[in-house]
């Protein structure tokens, strides 16, 4: 599944790894590595940041964090992230308990 950001693209491979290409001035293509056989199952790309969903329900982010868009909220035990969206300066994550959480700029409400 591809995700297209401002000037970068993120692709999930069949083996659960992710690759990115394009503008990397903010580190949005410096994707975190995986350990212990983990896999990525979803991706979202903002203007200058990338959010990746892991198979274990956690999420990681990299790139531009000037507005806190990469400071993803911690999860309580038993709760998983299952969908992510990335905007210009914010991130929204949907949780398995039905809640949506956001981080980053709230300049426009």
N, CA, C and O atoms as a DFTB+ gen file, in Angstrom:
436 C
 N C O
     1  1       0.835      -1.170       0.000
     2  2       0.000       0.000       0.000
     3  2       0.888       1.244       0.000
     4  3       1.682       1.418       0.925
     5  1       0.782       2.103      -0.992
     6  2       1.600       3.319      -1.016
     7  2       0.956       4.455      -0.214
     8  3      -0.265       4.524      -0.075
     9  1       1.786       5.318       0.293
    10  2       1.336       6.549       0.941
    11  2       2.162       7.683       0.352
    12  3       3.390       7.602       0.320
    13  1       1.510       8.727      -0.109
    14  2       2.204       9.845      -0.746
    15  2       2.145      11.073       0.143
    16  3       1.069      11.512       0.547
    17  1       3.310      11.620       0.442
    18  2       3.403      12.826       1.252
    19  2       3.644      14.046       0.383
    20  3       3.419      14.017      -0.827
    21  1       4.105      15.122       1.016
    22  2       4.356      16.353       0.286
    23  2       5.320      16.158      -0.864
    24  3       5.036      16.564      -1.991
    25  1       6.451      15.542      -0.593
    26  2       7.465      15.290      -1.613
    27  2       8.149      13.951      -1.398
    28  3       9.301      13.773      -1.795
    29  1       7.460      13.014      -0.779
    30  2       8.038      11.685      -0.577
    31  2       6.936      10.636      -0.661
    32  3       5.750      10.938      -0.527
    33  1       7.360       9.395      -0.887
    34  2       6.434       8.274      -1.005
    35  2       6.926       7.130      -0.129
    36  3       8.128       6.884      -0.026
    37  1       5.992       6.440       0.495
    38  2       6.301       5.286       1.337
    39  2       5.549       4.090       0.779
    40  3       4.367       4.187       0.450
    41  1       6.241       2.963       0.676
    42  2       5.644       1.725       0.173
    43  2       5.851       0.613       1.185
    44  3       6.916       0.499       1.793
    45  1       4.821      -0.208       1.359
    46  2       4.951      -1.404       2.178
    47  2       5.239      -2.579       1.264
    48  3       4.551      -2.783       0.264
    49  1       6.250      -3.343       1.608
    50  2       6.598      -4.524       0.821
    51  2       5.821      -5.729       1.308
    52  3       5.302      -5.734       2.424
    53  1       5.742      -6.741       0.478
    54  2       5.028      -7.975       0.828
    55  2       5.610      -8.664       2.053
    56  3       4.901      -9.400       2.739
    57  1       6.896      -8.438       2.341
    58  2       7.537      -9.081       3.489
    59  2       7.369      -8.287       4.786
    60  3       7.962      -8.639       5.805
    61  1       6.554      -7.204       4.756
    62  2       6.311      -6.429       5.966
    63  2       7.271      -5.295       6.206
    64  3       7.111      -4.544       7.168
    65  1       8.263      -5.154       5.356
    66  2       9.195      -4.041       5.467
    67  2       8.606      -2.820       4.760
    68  3       7.646      -2.948       3.999
    69  1       9.166      -1.659       5.004
    70  2       8.728      -0.438       4.337
    71  2       9.929       0.220       3.685
    72  3      11.049       0.126       4.187
    73  1       9.693       0.885       2.566
    74  2      10.734       1.647       1.877
    75  2      10.162       3.025       1.559
    76  3       8.953       3.187       1.389
    77  1      11.048       4.008       1.483
    78  2      10.622       5.363       1.173
    79  2      11.605       5.994       0.206
    80  3      12.791       5.663       0.192
    81  1      11.092       6.908      -0.598
    82  2      11.956       7.636      -1.526
    83  2      11.416       9.052      -1.665
    84  3      10.262       9.334      -1.344
    85  1      12.274       9.924      -2.147
    86  2      11.892      11.316      -2.357
    87  2      12.651      12.246      -1.440
    88  3      13.742      11.921      -0.972
    89  1      12.074      13.396      -1.187
    90  2      12.681      14.433      -0.354
    91  2      12.868      13.907       1.068
    92  3      11.924      13.416       1.687
    93  1      14.087      14.012       1.574
    94  2      14.393      13.524       2.917
    95  2      14.990      14.629       3.786
    96  3      15.701      14.339       4.749
    97  1      14.710      15.887       3.459
    98  2      15.300      16.993       4.219
    99  2      14.892      16.991       5.687
   100  3      15.633      17.516       6.519
   101  1      13.767      16.433       6.028
   102  2      13.292      16.389       7.418
   103  2      13.417      14.990       8.022
   104  3      12.963      14.763       9.144
   105  1      14.026      14.051       7.293
   106  2      14.191      12.696       7.798
   107  2      12.979      11.813       7.591
   108  3      12.892      10.737       8.184
   109  1      12.041      12.246       6.762
   110  2      10.810      11.489       6.545
   111  2      11.026      10.175       5.804
   112  3      10.136       9.325       5.788
   113  1      12.183       9.997       5.198
   114  2      12.488       8.729       4.516
   115  2      13.431       7.847       5.336
   116  3      13.800       6.761       4.888
   117  1      13.822       8.294       6.521
   118  2      14.682       7.515       7.417
   119  2      13.796       6.623       8.288
   120  3      13.623       6.878       9.480
   121  1      13.250       5.597       7.690
   122  2      12.267       4.745       8.365
   123  2      12.914       3.893       9.442
   124  3      14.004       3.358       9.237
   125  1      12.251       3.761      10.595
   126  2      12.793       2.914      11.660
   127  2      12.851       1.451      11.221
   128  3      11.959       0.965      10.526
   129  1      13.891       0.772      11.627
   130  2      14.023      -0.649      11.314
   131  2      13.123      -1.487      12.199
   132  3      12.588      -1.004      13.197
   133  1      12.965      -2.726      11.831
   134  2      12.141      -3.668      12.585
   135  2      13.026      -4.720      13.226
   136  3      14.086      -5.065      12.704
   137  1      12.580      -5.217      14.352
   138  2      13.308      -6.266      15.051
   139  2      12.373      -7.429      15.346
   140  3      11.152      -7.275      15.312
   141  1      12.933      -8.565      15.628
   142  2      12.173      -9.730      16.103
   143  2      11.040     -10.156      15.186
   144  3       9.987     -10.566      15.674
   145  1      11.219     -10.072      13.888
   146  2      10.205     -10.543      12.960
   147  2       8.960      -9.685      12.878
   148  3       7.953     -10.117      12.316
   149  1       9.004      -8.480      13.426
   150  2       7.856      -7.579      13.349
   151  2       7.641      -7.149      11.901
   152  3       8.519      -7.324      11.056
   153  1       6.480      -6.593      11.627
   154  2       6.190      -6.144      10.270
   155  2       5.385      -4.847      10.315
   156  3       4.749      -4.522      11.317
   157  1       5.431      -4.125       9.211
   158  2       4.593      -2.949       9.043
   159  2       3.334      -3.359       8.294
   160  3       3.394      -4.159       7.361
   161  1       2.195      -2.811       8.702
   162  2       0.927      -3.169       8.076
   163  2       0.183      -1.947       7.528
   164  3      -0.846      -2.100       6.870
   165  1       0.681      -0.759       7.787
   166  2       0.035       0.449       7.290
   167  2       1.002       1.609       7.298
   168  3       1.984       1.612       8.041
   169  1       0.714       2.607       6.458
   170  2       1.572       3.780       6.373
   171  2       0.743       5.012       6.052
   172  3      -0.280       4.936       5.372
   173  1       1.206       6.149       6.556
   174  2       0.627       7.444       6.220
   175  2       1.786       8.411       6.030
   176  3       2.799       8.317       6.723
   177  1       1.639       9.332       5.097
   178  2       2.702      10.288       4.812
   179  2       2.136      11.703       4.857
   180  3       1.165      12.016       4.168
   181  1       2.749      12.548       5.671
   182  2       2.364      13.951       5.748
   183  2       3.283      14.787       4.877
   184  3       4.018      14.255       4.046
   185  1       3.239      16.082       5.067
   186  2       4.095      16.960       4.266
   187  2       5.566      16.646       4.464
   188  3       6.330      16.602       3.500
   189  1       5.966      16.428       5.701
   190  2       7.365      16.158       5.978
   191  2       7.585      15.087       7.013
   192  3       8.661      15.019       7.608
   193  1       6.590      14.243       7.246
   194  2       6.757      13.154       8.211
   195  2       6.048      11.901       7.717
   196  3       5.175      11.953       6.851
   197  1       6.452      10.771       8.297
   198  2       5.902       9.465       7.940
   199  2       5.452       8.754       9.205
   200  3       6.132       8.813      10.230
   201  1       4.311       8.085       9.136
   202  2       3.795       7.276      10.240
   203  2       3.635       5.851       9.732
   204  3       3.057       5.630       8.667
   205  1       4.141       4.890      10.485
   206  2       4.038       3.478      10.118
   207  2       3.323       2.712      11.217
   208  3       3.623       2.881      12.399
   209  1       2.380       1.874      10.824
   210  2       1.686       0.996      11.756
   211  2       2.347      -0.367      11.735
   212  3       2.605      -0.929      10.670
   213  1       2.616      -0.890      12.908
   214  2       3.240      -2.200      13.038
   215  2       2.188      -3.277      13.223
   216  3       1.075      -3.001      13.669
   217  1       2.542      -4.490      12.884
   218  2       1.642      -5.625      13.035
   219  2       1.232      -5.890      14.470
   220  3       0.193      -6.504      14.710
   221  1       2.036      -5.434      15.438
   222  2       1.704      -5.636      16.849
   223  2       0.808      -4.535      17.408
   224  3       0.529      -4.516      18.607
   225  1       0.352      -3.609      16.544
   226  2      -0.569      -2.567      16.984
   227  2       0.078      -1.277      17.418
   228  3      -0.617      -0.312      17.737
   229  1       1.388      -1.242      17.436
   230  2       2.076      -0.004      17.780
   231  2       2.287       0.829      16.519
   232  3       2.107       0.338      15.405
   233  1       2.669       2.092      16.700
   234  2       2.960       2.978      15.581
   235  2       4.282       3.688      15.841
   236  3       4.651       3.937      16.988
   237  1       4.984       4.009      14.769
   238  2       6.230       4.769      14.854
   239  2       6.154       5.896      13.833
   240  3       5.435       5.803      12.838
   241  1       6.903       6.960      14.093
   242  2       6.913       8.090      13.178
   243  2       8.327       8.626      13.035
   244  3       9.154       8.477      13.935
   245  1       8.593       9.242      11.911
   246  2       9.897       9.852      11.671
   247  2       9.697      11.088      10.797
   248  3       8.681      11.235      10.119
   249  1      10.677      11.957      10.832
   250  2      10.637      13.148       9.992
   251  2      10.390      14.410      10.793
   252  3      10.750      14.500      11.966
   253  1       9.773      15.381      10.145
   254  2       9.532      16.701      10.709
   255  2       8.662      16.593      11.963
   256  3       7.550      16.068      11.917
   257  1       9.183      17.095      13.075
   258  2       8.453      17.045      14.339
   259  2       8.345      18.439      14.955
   260  3       8.174      18.569      16.167
   261  1       8.443      19.468      14.136
   262  2       8.419      20.838      14.663
   263  2       7.121      21.159      15.391
   264  3       7.123      22.002      16.289
   265  1       6.027      20.522      15.038
   266  2       4.743      20.761      15.691
   267  2       4.297      19.586      16.551
   268  3       3.156      19.555      17.012
   269  1       5.181      18.623      16.770
   270  2       4.846      17.466      17.594
   271  2       4.099      16.367      16.865
   272  3       3.534      15.480      17.505
   273  1       4.085      16.405      15.538
   274  2       3.332      15.421      14.765
   275  2       3.924      14.018      14.824
   276  3       3.265      13.059      14.421
   277  1       5.140      13.879      15.312
   278  2       5.752      12.553      15.459
   279  2       5.738      12.062      16.909
   280  3       6.269      10.991      17.200
   281  1       5.148      12.820      17.803
   282  2       5.067      12.443      19.222
   283  2       3.781      11.663      19.457
   284  3       2.817      12.183      20.018
   285  1       3.781      10.420      19.024
   286  2       2.581       9.584      19.073
   287  2       2.248       9.205      20.508
   288  3       3.139       8.839      21.274
   289  1       0.959       9.288      20.883
   290  2       0.561       8.938      22.246
   291  2       0.841       7.472      22.565
   292  3       0.719       6.599      21.706
   293  1       1.218       7.222      23.810
   294  2       1.436       5.852      24.276
   295  2       0.107       5.118      24.360
   296  3      -0.934       5.734      24.589
   297  1       0.141       3.818      24.176
   298  2      -1.058       2.985      24.259
   299  2      -1.159       2.306      25.615
   300  3      -0.152       1.954      26.229
   301  1      -2.391       2.130      26.068
   302  2      -2.628       1.343      27.269
   303  2      -2.560      -0.142      26.895
   304  3      -2.744      -0.488      25.729
   305  1      -2.301      -1.013      27.858
   306  2      -2.260      -2.449      27.560
   307  2      -3.567      -2.917      26.905
   308  3      -4.657      -2.527      27.322
   309  1      -3.441      -3.743      25.892
   310  2      -4.593      -4.311      25.203
   311  2      -5.182      -3.436      24.110
   312  3      -6.095      -3.869      23.407
   313  1      -4.685      -2.222      23.949
   314  2      -5.186      -1.312      22.927
   315  2      -4.172      -1.256      21.781
   316  3      -2.961      -1.264      22.000
   317  1      -4.699      -1.201      20.554
   318  2      -3.843      -1.196      19.363
   319  2      -4.225      -0.027      18.463
   320  3      -5.371       0.421      18.453
   321  1      -3.247       0.452      17.714
   322  2      -3.553       1.373      16.623
   323  2      -3.886       0.536      15.397
   324  3      -3.237      -0.481      15.150
   325  1      -4.889       0.947      14.625
   326  2      -5.209       0.188      13.422
   327  2      -5.329       1.044      12.172
   328  3      -5.452       0.499      11.076
   329  1      -5.298       2.364      12.298
   330  2      -5.324       3.207      11.112
   331  2      -4.648       4.528      11.449
   332  3      -4.735       5.011      12.578
   333  1      -3.967       5.112      10.453
   334  2      -3.275       6.383      10.655
   335  2      -3.509       7.296       9.465
   336  3      -3.665       6.844       8.331
   337  1      -3.530       8.596       9.749
   338  2      -3.590       9.619       8.708
   339  2      -2.599      10.708       9.100
   340  3      -2.445      11.021      10.280
   341  1      -1.935      11.280       8.111
   342  2      -0.938      12.311       8.373
   343  2      -1.253      13.538       7.533
   344  3      -1.455      13.441       6.322
   345  1      -1.294      14.690       8.184
   346  2      -1.523      15.945       7.489
   347  2      -0.243      16.744       7.380
   348  3       0.851      16.207       7.554
   349  1      -0.375      17.997       7.100
   350  2       0.799      18.855       6.948
   351  2       1.614      18.924       8.235
   352  3       2.841      18.835       8.198
   353  1       0.943      19.083       9.369
   354  2       1.656      19.241      10.635
   355  2       0.957      18.499      11.771
   356  3       1.087      18.887      12.932
   357  1       0.222      17.444      11.452
   358  2      -0.452      16.675      12.490
   359  2      -0.619      15.217      12.062
   360  3      -0.492      14.873      10.886
   361  1      -0.905      14.381      13.045
   362  2      -1.150      12.949      12.824
   363  2      -2.407      12.559      13.583
   364  3      -2.620      13.013      14.707
   365  1      -3.235      11.726      12.983
   366  2      -4.424      11.177      13.641
   367  2      -4.321       9.658      13.593
   368  3      -4.011       9.080      12.551
   369  1      -4.584       9.020      14.726
   370  2      -4.532       7.560      14.831
   371  2      -5.844       7.045      15.384
   372  3      -6.388       7.610      16.333
   373  1      -6.359       5.966      14.791
   374  2      -7.548       5.300      15.311
   375  2      -7.109       4.106      16.143
   376  3      -6.211       3.355      15.764
   377  1      -7.767       3.952      17.289
   378  2      -7.411       2.909      18.236
   379  2      -8.460       1.818      18.254
   380  3      -9.609       2.041      17.872
   381  1      -8.063       0.644      18.698
   382  2      -8.975      -0.506      18.738
   383  2     -10.098      -0.333      19.760
   384  3     -11.088      -1.063      19.701
   385  1      -9.975       0.607      20.689
   386  2     -11.048       0.852      21.656
   387  2     -12.053       1.885      21.150
   388  3     -12.920       2.323      21.906
   389  1     -11.947       2.276      19.886
   390  2     -12.892       3.201      19.279
   391  2     -12.520       4.667      19.386
   392  3     -13.220       5.521      18.842
   393  1     -11.449       4.971      20.066
   394  2     -11.023       6.359      20.215
   395  2     -10.116       6.775      19.074
   396  3      -9.409       5.956      18.486
   397  1     -10.150       8.057      18.773
   398  2      -9.190       8.662      17.844
   399  2      -8.307       9.595      18.655
   400  3      -8.790      10.327      19.519
   401  1      -7.021       9.565      18.375
   402  2      -6.079      10.460      19.054
   403  2      -5.301      11.236      18.000
   404  3      -5.092      10.764      16.882
   405  1      -4.882      12.424      18.377
   406  2      -4.147      13.266      17.442
   407  2      -2.966      13.903      18.148
   408  3      -2.975      14.096      19.364
   409  1      -1.954      14.225      17.366
   410  2      -0.811      14.956      17.860
   411  2      -0.339      15.907      16.781
   412  3      -0.614      15.713      15.597
   413  1       0.364      16.925      17.198
   414  2       0.844      17.909      16.239
   415  2       0.110      19.220      16.363
   416  3      -0.452      19.532      17.413
   417  1       0.116      19.985      15.293
   418  2      -0.455      21.331      15.296
   419  2      -1.977      21.301      15.445
   420  3      -2.659      20.466      14.851
   421  1      -2.479      22.215      16.236
   422  2      -3.914      22.422      16.384
   423  2      -4.241      23.889      16.046
   424  3      -5.219      24.450      16.540
   425  1      -3.417      24.479      15.212
   426  2      -3.548      25.898      14.892
   427  2      -4.909      26.255      14.312
   428  3      -5.424      27.342      14.571
   429  1      -5.496      25.355      13.534
   430  2      -6.770      25.640      12.892
   431  2      -7.926      24.842      13.468
   432  3      -8.971      24.687      12.835
   433  1      -7.720      24.332      14.693
   434  2      -8.790      23.601      15.382
   435  2      -8.895      22.196      14.946
   436  3      -9.750      21.459      15.438
